[in-house]
Structures are given as structure tokens and as C-alpha cells.
Amino acid sequence: MLEVLAEGHIRSARAHGLRVRDVIIYYALPLAIIPTITVIGVGVGYLLSSAVLAEIIFARPGIGKLLYDSVTVRNYPLVMGAALVSTILFIVSTTFADIVNGLLDPRVRDRM
């Protein structure tokens, strides 16, 4: 946020007499939140991939435990299905993050 507040258009908005609160909410916050949304979108995908280890250690039912049990009994169609569902969830989370970034950042919106 501090880097965004030091940019030229933020200083120009303050110089034109806008209130500091309005400058932060309408100009700085949408630009500062973009990296956070990207990290969260990719983090959701990694969270799903690490679910296998957590579900096995804590004996919780879920897609990770299902995947592990399917591998141990060599149920390959179920392994492929669980991998497909995990992949689709990863793709959906990163695509959603990219769409939100496109809505917030006009530079990204022009490239879409």
C-alpha cells in the first residue's frame, strides 16, 4: 500500500484537493489489493493439493483421503477422477482471481 501511495496519480489526486480517505478508497486500494487477490487465488489451489497430507495425518475424510485410499487399493478410475476434480478446482480458483484482477486493474482489462 505504501508503494501505491507514492505513485504519481495518487499525489496528483491529493494535490487536486481530494480527501485522503477518498484517495485511499477509490485510487490506492484497488491497485494495492491486486497482488493479494493473485496470491489468494493461487493459494487456494495449493491448499487443495496439500489436503492429501493433512487429511491422512489427522484422519479426516475428504478428497485427499479418498485419493490416498484409491492409490493404495489401485482403483485407477477413482484416482483419475479425484485428480481431475482437484485440477478443475485449481483452474477455477486461478481463473476467478484473474477475472477479479481484470475488473480492478484497467491495465489488465485492456489485455483481456
DSSP file (Angstrom, degrees, kcal/mol; ACC not computed):
  #  RESIDUE AA STRUCTURE BP1 BP2  ACC     N-H-->O    O-->H-N    N-H-->O    O-->H-N    TCO  KAPPA ALPHA  PHI   PSI    X-CA   Y-CA   Z-CA
    1    1 A M     >        0   0    0      0, 0.0     4,-2.2     0, 0.0     5,-0.1   0.000 360.0 360.0 360.0 -35.6    0.0    0.0    0.0
    2    2 A L  H  >  +     0   0    0      1,-0.2     4,-0.9     2,-0.2    30,-0.0   0.871 360.0  51.5 -66.5 -35.3    2.9    2.4    0.7
    3    3 A E  H  4 S+     0   0    0      1,-0.2     3,-0.5     2,-0.2     4,-0.2   0.902 110.6  48.2 -67.0 -39.9    4.3    1.9   -2.7
    4    4 A V  H >4 S+     0   0    0      1,-0.2     3,-1.5     2,-0.2     6,-0.3   0.889 107.0  56.2 -67.8 -38.9    0.9    2.7   -4.3
    5    5 A L  H 3< S+     0   0    0     -4,-2.2    -1,-0.2     1,-0.3    -2,-0.2   0.723 103.5  56.2 -66.4 -19.9    0.5    5.8   -2.2
    6    6 A A  T 3< S+     0   0    0     -4,-0.9    -1,-0.3    -3,-0.5    -2,-0.2   0.473  84.8 110.7 -89.6  -2.1    3.9    7.1   -3.5
    7    7 A E  S <> S-     0   0    0     -3,-1.5     4,-1.8    -4,-0.2     3,-0.4  -0.285  78.6-112.8 -74.5 161.5    2.8    6.9   -7.2
    8    8 A G  H  > S+     0   0    0      1,-0.2     4,-2.4     2,-0.2     5,-0.2   0.865 111.1  53.1 -64.3 -42.0    2.2   10.0   -9.3
    9    9 A H  H  > S+     0   0    0      1,-0.2     4,-1.8     2,-0.2    -1,-0.2   0.803 108.4  52.2 -69.5 -25.4   -1.5    9.7   -9.8
   10   10 A I  H  > S+     0   0    0     -3,-0.4     4,-2.1    -6,-0.3    -1,-0.2   0.917 110.6  47.2 -72.3 -43.8   -2.1    9.4   -6.1
   11   11 A R  H  X S+     0   0    0     -4,-1.8     4,-2.2     1,-0.2    -2,-0.2   0.877 111.5  52.3 -63.3 -36.5   -0.1   12.5   -5.4
   12   12 A S  H  X S+     0   0    0     -4,-2.4     4,-1.6     2,-0.2    -1,-0.2   0.902 107.4  51.3 -66.0 -40.7   -2.0   14.3   -8.2
   13   13 A A  H  <>S+     0   0    0     -4,-1.8     5,-1.7     1,-0.2    -2,-0.2   0.902 111.9  47.0 -63.7 -40.3   -5.3   13.3   -6.7
   14   14 A R  H ><5S+     0   0    0     -4,-2.1     3,-1.4     1,-0.2    -1,-0.2   0.895 109.5  54.2 -66.8 -38.3   -4.2   14.7   -3.3
   15   15 A A  H 3<5S+     0   0    0     -4,-2.2    -1,-0.2     1,-0.3    -2,-0.2   0.791 100.9  60.3 -67.0 -27.2   -2.9   17.9   -5.0
   16   16 A H  T 3<5S-     0   0    0     -4,-1.6    -1,-0.3    -5,-0.1    -2,-0.2   0.485 124.2-102.3 -79.8  -2.1   -6.3   18.4   -6.6
   17   17 A G  T < 5 +     0   0    0     -3,-1.4    -3,-0.2     1,-0.3    -2,-0.1   0.587  66.8 152.7  97.9  10.8   -7.9   18.6   -3.1
   18   18 A L      < -     0   0    0     -5,-1.7    -1,-0.3     1,-0.1     2,-0.1  -0.431  52.7-100.5 -71.0 149.5   -9.5   15.2   -2.7
   19   19 A R     >  -     0   0    0      1,-0.1     4,-2.3    -2,-0.1     5,-0.2  -0.369  25.6-121.7 -68.1 149.9   -9.8   13.9    0.8
   20   20 A V  H  > S+     0   0    0      1,-0.2     4,-2.3     2,-0.2     5,-0.2   0.881 112.7  54.6 -61.1 -39.2   -7.2   11.4    1.9
   21   21 A R  H  > S+     0   0    0      1,-0.2     4,-2.4     2,-0.2    -1,-0.2   0.911 109.5  46.7 -62.7 -42.7   -9.9    8.9    2.7
   22   22 A D  H  > S+     0   0    0      2,-0.2     4,-2.7     1,-0.2     5,-0.5   0.886 111.0  52.2 -66.7 -39.2  -11.4    9.1   -0.8
   23   23 A V  H  X>S+     0   0    0     -4,-2.3     5,-2.0     1,-0.2     4,-1.7   0.921 113.0  44.8 -62.8 -43.0   -7.9    8.9   -2.4
   24   24 A I  I  <>S+     0   0    0     -4,-2.3     5,-2.8     3,-0.2    -2,-0.2   0.935 118.7  41.3 -67.9 -45.7   -7.1    5.7   -0.5
   25   25 A I  I  <5S+     0   0    0     -4,-2.4    -2,-0.2    -5,-0.2    -3,-0.2   0.925 126.3  29.6 -70.8 -45.0  -10.5    4.0   -1.1
   26   26 A Y  I  <5S+     0   0    0     -4,-2.7    -3,-0.2    -5,-0.2    -2,-0.2   0.738 134.1  20.5 -93.1 -23.4  -11.0    4.9   -4.7
   27   27 A Y  I  X5S+     0   0    0     -4,-1.7     4,-0.6    -5,-0.5    -3,-0.2   0.810 126.8  33.7-111.9 -47.6   -7.5    5.2   -6.1
   28   28 A A  I  ><S+     0   0    0     -5,-2.0     4,-2.3     2,-0.1     3,-0.4   0.912 109.6  57.4 -84.0 -43.5   -5.0    3.3   -4.0
   29   29 A L  H  ><S+     0   0    0     -5,-2.8     4,-1.9     1,-0.2     5,-0.2   0.898 103.1  52.1 -61.1 -45.4   -6.9    0.3   -2.6
   30   30 A P  H  4 S+     0   0    0      0, 0.0     4,-0.4     0, 0.0    -1,-0.2   0.860 115.3  43.3 -61.2 -31.8   -7.9   -1.2   -5.9
   31   31 A L  H  < S+     0   0    0     -4,-0.6     3,-0.4    -3,-0.4    -2,-0.2   0.838 114.4  49.6 -78.9 -32.7   -4.3   -1.1   -7.1
   32   32 A A  H  < S+     0   0    0     -4,-2.3     4,-0.4     1,-0.2    -1,-0.2   0.740 105.9  56.3 -78.4 -22.2   -2.9   -2.4   -3.8
   33   33 A I  S  X S+     0   0    0     -4,-1.9     4,-2.2    -5,-0.2    -1,-0.2   0.615  84.3  85.0 -86.4 -11.2   -5.2   -5.3   -3.5
   34   34 A I  H  > S+     0   0    0     -3,-0.4     4,-2.0    -4,-0.4    -1,-0.2   0.922  90.3  45.9 -59.8 -49.4   -4.3   -6.9   -6.9
   35   35 A P  H  > S+     0   0    0      0, 0.0     4,-2.3     0, 0.0    -1,-0.2   0.868 111.4  54.6 -62.8 -32.6   -1.3   -8.8   -5.7
   36   36 A T  H  > S+     0   0    0     -4,-0.4     4,-2.3     2,-0.2    -2,-0.2   0.912 107.2  49.0 -65.9 -42.2   -3.3  -10.1   -2.7
   37   37 A I  H  X S+     0   0    0     -4,-2.2     4,-2.5     2,-0.2    -1,-0.2   0.896 110.7  51.4 -64.7 -39.6   -6.0  -11.5   -4.8
   38   38 A T  H  X S+     0   0    0     -4,-2.0     4,-2.1     2,-0.2     5,-0.3   0.927 110.8  47.5 -63.2 -44.9   -3.5  -13.2   -7.0
   39   39 A V  H  X S+     0   0    0     -4,-2.3     4,-2.3     1,-0.2    -2,-0.2   0.893 112.8  49.0 -64.6 -39.7   -1.8  -14.9   -4.0
   40   40 A I  H  X S+     0   0    0     -4,-2.3     4,-1.9     2,-0.2    -1,-0.2   0.911 109.8  51.8 -66.7 -41.8   -5.1  -16.0   -2.6
   41   41 A G  H  X S+     0   0    0     -4,-2.5     4,-0.9     1,-0.2    -2,-0.2   0.907 116.2  39.1 -62.3 -42.7   -6.3  -17.4   -5.9
   42   42 A V  H  X S+     0   0    0     -4,-2.1     4,-1.9     1,-0.2    -1,-0.2   0.849 111.5  60.0 -74.7 -33.7   -3.1  -19.5   -6.3
   43   43 A G  H  X S+     0   0    0     -4,-2.3     4,-2.2    -5,-0.3    -2,-0.2   0.837  98.6  57.4 -63.5 -33.4   -3.1  -20.3   -2.6
   44   44 A V  H  X S+     0   0    0     -4,-1.9     4,-1.8     2,-0.2    -1,-0.2   0.907 106.5  49.7 -63.5 -40.8   -6.5  -22.0   -2.8
   45   45 A G  H  X S+     0   0    0     -4,-0.9     4,-1.6     1,-0.2    -2,-0.2   0.911 112.1  46.6 -63.7 -42.4   -5.1  -24.3   -5.4
   46   46 A Y  H  X S+     0   0    0     -4,-1.9     4,-1.9     1,-0.2    -1,-0.2   0.835 107.3  58.4 -69.1 -31.4   -2.1  -25.2   -3.3
   47   47 A L  H  < S+     0   0    0     -4,-2.2     4,-0.4     1,-0.2    -1,-0.2   0.899 105.8  49.4 -63.1 -40.3   -4.3  -25.7   -0.3
   48   48 A L  H >< S+     0   0    0     -4,-1.8     3,-0.8     1,-0.2     4,-0.4   0.883 110.2  50.6 -66.0 -37.7   -6.2  -28.3   -2.2
   49   49 A S  H >< S+     0   0    0     -4,-1.6     3,-0.6     1,-0.2     4,-0.3   0.819 110.1  49.3 -72.7 -28.6   -3.0  -30.1   -3.2
   50   50 A S  T 3X S+     0   0    0     -4,-1.9     4,-1.6     1,-0.2    -1,-0.2   0.494  87.8  87.6 -86.5  -1.2   -1.7  -30.1    0.4
   51   51 A A  H <> S+     0   0    0     -3,-0.8     4,-2.7    -4,-0.4     5,-0.3   0.797  77.4  65.7 -66.2 -27.7   -5.0  -31.6    1.6
   52   52 A V  H <> S+     0   0    0     -3,-0.6     4,-1.8    -4,-0.4    -1,-0.2   0.952 104.8  42.3 -59.5 -50.2   -3.8  -35.1    1.0
   53   53 A L  H  > S+     0   0    0     -4,-0.3     4,-2.3    -3,-0.2     5,-0.2   0.927 116.6  47.0 -64.5 -45.9   -1.1  -34.9    3.6
   54   54 A A  H  X S+     0   0    0     -4,-1.6     4,-2.3     1,-0.2     6,-0.2   0.890 112.3  49.5 -65.7 -39.4   -3.3  -33.1    6.2
   55   55 A E  H  <>S+     0   0    0     -4,-2.7     5,-1.5     2,-0.2     4,-0.5   0.840 112.6  47.4 -71.5 -31.6   -6.2  -35.5    5.8
   56   56 A I  H  <5S+     0   0    0     -4,-1.8     3,-0.5    -5,-0.3    -2,-0.2   0.923 113.9  46.6 -72.9 -43.7   -4.1  -38.6    6.1
   57   57 A I  H  <5S+     0   0    0     -4,-2.3    -2,-0.2     1,-0.2    -3,-0.2   0.919 122.4  34.6 -65.1 -44.0   -2.3  -37.3    9.2
   58   58 A F  T  <5S-     0   0    0     -4,-2.3    -1,-0.2    -5,-0.2    -2,-0.2   0.357 104.9-125.3 -95.9   6.3   -5.4  -36.1   11.0
   59   59 A A  T   5 +     0   0    0     -4,-0.5    -3,-0.2    -3,-0.5    -4,-0.1   0.876  53.9 156.2  53.5  45.1   -7.6  -39.0    9.7
   60   60 A R      < -     0   0    0     -5,-1.5     5,-0.3    -6,-0.2    -1,-0.2  -0.828  44.5-117.9 -99.6 138.1  -10.2  -36.6    8.3
   61   61 A P        +     0   0    0      0, 0.0     2,-0.3     0, 0.0     3,-0.1  -0.521  60.7 108.2 -74.1 142.7  -12.5  -37.6    5.4
   62   62 A G  S  > S-     0   0    0     -2,-0.2     4,-2.3     1,-0.1     5,-0.2  -0.974  82.4 -64.0 172.9-173.1  -12.1  -35.7    2.2
   63   63 A I  H  > S+     0   0    0     -2,-0.3     4,-2.2     1,-0.2     5,-0.1   0.825 127.3  54.8 -69.5 -30.2  -10.8  -35.7   -1.3
   64   64 A G  H  > S+     0   0    0      2,-0.2     4,-2.3     1,-0.2    -1,-0.2   0.928 110.7  43.8 -67.4 -44.9   -7.2  -36.1   -0.1
   65   65 A K  H  > S+     0   0    0     -5,-0.3     4,-2.8     2,-0.2     5,-0.2   0.891 113.4  52.5 -65.7 -39.5   -8.0  -39.2    2.0
   66   66 A L  H  X S+     0   0    0     -4,-2.3     4,-2.1     2,-0.2    -2,-0.2   0.911 110.2  48.5 -61.2 -43.1  -10.1  -40.6   -0.9
   67   67 A L  H  X S+     0   0    0     -4,-2.2     4,-1.9     2,-0.2    -2,-0.2   0.911 112.4  47.9 -63.9 -43.7   -7.2  -40.1   -3.3
   68   68 A Y  H  X S+     0   0    0     -4,-2.3     4,-2.1     1,-0.2    -2,-0.2   0.932 112.7  47.8 -64.2 -46.2   -4.8  -41.8   -0.9
   69   69 A D  H  X S+     0   0    0     -4,-2.8     4,-1.5     1,-0.2    -1,-0.2   0.871 110.8  52.7 -63.7 -36.0   -7.1  -44.8   -0.3
   70   70 A S  H  <>S+     0   0    0     -4,-2.1     5,-2.8    -5,-0.2     4,-0.4   0.870 108.8  49.4 -67.6 -36.7   -7.7  -45.2   -4.0
   71   71 A V  H ><5S+     0   0    0     -4,-1.9     3,-0.8     3,-0.2    -2,-0.2   0.901 108.6  52.9 -68.6 -39.8   -4.0  -45.3   -4.7
   72   72 A T  H 3<5S+     0   0    0     -4,-2.1    -1,-0.2     1,-0.2    -2,-0.2   0.828 116.1  38.4 -68.5 -30.1   -3.4  -47.9   -2.1
   73   73 A V  T 3<5S-     0   0    0     -4,-1.5    -1,-0.2    -5,-0.2    -2,-0.2   0.354 112.3-119.5 -99.3   6.0   -6.0  -50.2   -3.5
   74   74 A R  T < 5 +     0   0    0     -3,-0.8     2,-1.2    -4,-0.4    -3,-0.2   0.891  53.5 159.4  59.3  45.6   -5.1  -49.4   -7.1
   75   75 A N     >< +     0   0    0     -5,-2.8     4,-1.8     1,-0.2     3,-0.4  -0.722  12.9 177.6 -94.5  82.6   -8.5  -48.0   -8.0
   76   76 A Y  H  > S+     0   0    0     -2,-1.2     4,-2.6     1,-0.2     5,-0.2   0.825  70.6  56.5 -66.0 -37.0   -7.2  -46.0  -11.0
   77   77 A P  H  > S+     0   0    0      0, 0.0     4,-2.1     0, 0.0    -1,-0.2   0.908 110.3  46.8 -61.8 -37.3  -10.5  -44.6  -12.3
   78   78 A L  H  > S+     0   0    0     -3,-0.4     4,-2.6     2,-0.2    -2,-0.2   0.875 110.8  52.4 -69.9 -36.3  -11.2  -43.0   -8.9
   79   79 A V  H  X S+     0   0    0     -4,-1.8     4,-2.4     2,-0.2     5,-0.2   0.928 111.0  47.1 -62.5 -45.3   -7.6  -41.7   -8.8
   80   80 A M  H  X S+     0   0    0     -4,-2.6     4,-2.1     1,-0.2    -2,-0.2   0.892 112.9  49.6 -64.6 -38.9   -8.1  -40.1  -12.2
   81   81 A G  H  X S+     0   0    0     -4,-2.1     4,-2.4    -5,-0.2    -2,-0.2   0.916 111.9  46.8 -66.2 -43.6  -11.4  -38.6  -11.1
   82   82 A A  H  X S+     0   0    0     -4,-2.6     4,-2.3     2,-0.2    -2,-0.2   0.894 113.4  49.3 -66.3 -39.2  -10.1  -37.2   -7.9
   83   83 A A  H  X S+     0   0    0     -4,-2.4     4,-2.3    -5,-0.2    -1,-0.2   0.885 110.9  50.9 -65.6 -37.8   -7.1  -35.7   -9.7
   84   84 A L  H  X S+     0   0    0     -4,-2.1     4,-2.5     2,-0.2    -2,-0.2   0.915 110.2  48.2 -65.5 -43.4   -9.4  -34.2  -12.3
   85   85 A V  H  X S+     0   0    0     -4,-2.4     4,-2.3     2,-0.2    -2,-0.2   0.915 112.6  48.8 -64.2 -42.9  -11.6  -32.6   -9.7
   86   86 A S  H  X S+     0   0    0     -4,-2.3     4,-2.0     1,-0.2    -1,-0.2   0.903 112.2  49.0 -63.4 -40.7   -8.6  -31.1   -7.9
   87   87 A T  H  X S+     0   0    0     -4,-2.3     4,-2.5     2,-0.2    -2,-0.2   0.911 110.6  49.9 -65.6 -42.4   -7.2  -29.8  -11.2
   88   88 A I  H  X S+     0   0    0     -4,-2.5     4,-2.6     1,-0.2    -2,-0.2   0.904 110.5  50.0 -63.8 -41.3  -10.6  -28.2  -12.1
   89   89 A L  H  X S+     0   0    0     -4,-2.3     4,-2.2     2,-0.2    -1,-0.2   0.887 110.9  49.9 -64.5 -38.2  -10.8  -26.5   -8.7
   90   90 A F  H  X S+     0   0    0     -4,-2.0     4,-2.1     2,-0.2     5,-0.2   0.924 112.5  46.8 -64.2 -44.7   -7.3  -25.2   -9.1
   91   91 A I  H  X S+     0   0    0     -4,-2.5     4,-2.3     1,-0.2    -2,-0.2   0.897 112.3  50.3 -65.0 -40.9   -8.1  -23.8  -12.6
   92   92 A V  H  X S+     0   0    0     -4,-2.6     4,-2.5     2,-0.2    -1,-0.2   0.910 110.5  49.5 -65.1 -41.9  -11.3  -22.3  -11.4
   93   93 A S  H  X S+     0   0    0     -4,-2.2     4,-1.9     2,-0.2    -2,-0.2   0.916 114.4  43.5 -66.5 -42.0   -9.6  -20.5   -8.4
   94   94 A T  H  X S+     0   0    0     -4,-2.1     4,-2.1     2,-0.2    -1,-0.2   0.875 114.2  50.8 -71.3 -35.5   -6.8  -19.1  -10.5
   95   95 A T  H  X S+     0   0    0     -4,-2.3     4,-2.4    -5,-0.2    -2,-0.2   0.907 109.4  50.9 -65.9 -41.1   -9.3  -18.0  -13.3
   96   96 A F  H  X S+     0   0    0     -4,-2.5     4,-2.4     1,-0.2    -2,-0.2   0.907 109.8  50.3 -61.4 -42.1  -11.5  -16.3  -10.7
   97   97 A A  H  X S+     0   0    0     -4,-1.9     4,-2.2     1,-0.2    -1,-0.2   0.898 110.7  49.7 -63.1 -40.1   -8.5  -14.4   -9.4
   98   98 A D  H  X S+     0   0    0     -4,-2.1     4,-2.1     2,-0.2    -2,-0.2   0.886 110.4  50.1 -66.3 -38.8   -7.6  -13.3  -12.9
   99   99 A I  H  X S+     0   0    0     -4,-2.4     4,-1.8     2,-0.2    -2,-0.2   0.916 111.1  48.2 -66.4 -42.8  -11.1  -12.1  -13.6
  100  100 A V  H  X S+     0   0    0     -4,-2.4     4,-1.8     1,-0.2    -2,-0.2   0.896 110.8  51.8 -64.5 -39.4  -11.2  -10.1  -10.4
  101  101 A N  H  X S+     0   0    0     -4,-2.2     4,-2.6     1,-0.2     7,-0.2   0.897 108.3  52.1 -62.3 -39.3   -7.8   -8.6  -11.2
  102  102 A G  H  < S+     0   0    0     -4,-2.1     7,-0.3     1,-0.2    -1,-0.2   0.847 108.9  50.0 -64.8 -34.1   -9.2   -7.7  -14.6
  103  103 A L  H  < S+     0   0    0     -4,-1.8    -1,-0.2     1,-0.2    -2,-0.2   0.837 117.8  39.3 -71.9 -32.7  -12.1   -5.9  -13.0
  104  104 A L  H  < S+     0   0    0     -4,-1.8    -2,-0.2     1,-0.2    -1,-0.2   0.821 112.3  54.9 -87.3 -32.6  -10.0   -4.0  -10.6
  105  105 A D     X  -     0   0    0     -4,-2.6     4,-2.0    -5,-0.2     3,-0.5  -0.898  59.6-161.9-111.7 115.8   -7.0   -3.1  -12.8
  106  106 A P  H  > S+     0   0    0      0, 0.0     4,-1.7     0, 0.0    -1,-0.1   0.784  91.7  62.1 -66.1 -25.0   -7.6   -1.2  -16.1
  107  107 A R  H  > S+     0   0    0      1,-0.2     4,-0.6     2,-0.2    -5,-0.1   0.894 109.4  40.5 -66.3 -38.3   -4.1   -2.3  -17.4
  108  108 A V  H >> S+     0   0    0     -3,-0.5     3,-0.8    -7,-0.2     4,-0.8   0.862 110.3  59.2 -75.8 -36.4   -5.1   -5.9  -17.2
  109  109 A R  H >< S+     0   0    0     -4,-2.0     3,-0.6    -7,-0.3    -2,-0.2   0.846 100.2  56.4 -61.6 -35.0   -8.6   -5.2  -18.5
  110  110 A D  H 3< S+     0   0    0     -4,-1.7    -1,-0.3     1,-0.2    -2,-0.2   0.777 106.2  51.1 -68.0 -25.8   -7.1   -3.8  -21.8
  111  111 A R  H <<        0   0    0     -3,-0.8    -1,-0.2    -4,-0.6    -2,-0.2   0.615 360.0 360.0 -85.8 -13.6   -5.2   -7.0  -22.4
  112  112 A M    <<        0   0    0     -4,-0.8    -1,-0.2    -3,-0.6    -2,-0.1   0.473 360.0 360.0 -76.3 360.0   -8.2   -9.3  -22.0
